[in-house]
Amino acid sequence: MLLQVLALCRKAGMVQLGQIATDGSKVAANASHRKSHSYAKLSECEQKWLETVEQILKEAQAMDE
């Protein structure tokens, strides 16, 4: 998903190729069975967010017109 977002940002001219630096920090994880999702659930959530974004863009287009 992150790669898709970066690809969209690149097409919109918001990012360009360059250097990326990381510091190697380690962060504690909190991935319990209660909070993790199956692939099917993630796909369902992704579809919901795509629909939400599409609706927001339609509303923005209508306001612009």
Secondary structure, 3 states (H helix, E strand, C coil): CHHHHHHHHHHCCCCCCCCCCCCCCCCCCCCCCCCCCCHHHHHHHHHHHHHHHHHHHHHHHHHHC
